[in-house]
């Protein structure tokens, strides 16, 4: 194996749970075998807060497949959305069956590509862009600078939202936050104390008035002000998403002209 080759991902199954690790002991993704579509990790639940700004996306693009938690959740609960997942590592994609990732279809695709290059080549391709691309060393430099976030903004349709997972203990954290704030003209916010050392940042491109008012309120107080209330808010958002998808009968779903 070449010196610079990434360590193969490690899959463990124990007591009804299956995990994916890039570094032994550092869980990147976790799945309940009895409920493979559930979001187990707190930071992934927080990423679904994008529905506050884009409740009915038609195009969802994800950077990073991992164990497919976000992909599976969105595939189940946003049946009218087309979902594209960009993953750099073929050995991660090869684990999709082990983590019950849906097969490619007319509305779901896993693409083996460099996310920075793919986004630069696909402007206006997403209503929601979920960036959760990490390697064994953390957030790759190519996915954490101003040119990358500029391409993210260009990849969003007007009114679209970027959701970025950022480590607060990363030495580049202040620079990453400054880059997001600059590229998105201050249209950024997050919920405090909902995901441990992960900061889940929502950034809006050309937001509508209602979305901008909601973002301004969240930005002022970083959510509802208290960590417990913020965590309850995220749980409520997930419950709303789940109830909406259960109640939406297939023959009542509106035809989406923008597909």
Order of alpha helices (4+ residues) and beta strands (2+ residues): beta-beta-beta-alpha-beta-alpha-beta-alpha-beta-alpha-beta-beta-beta-alpha-beta-alpha-beta-beta-alpha-alpha
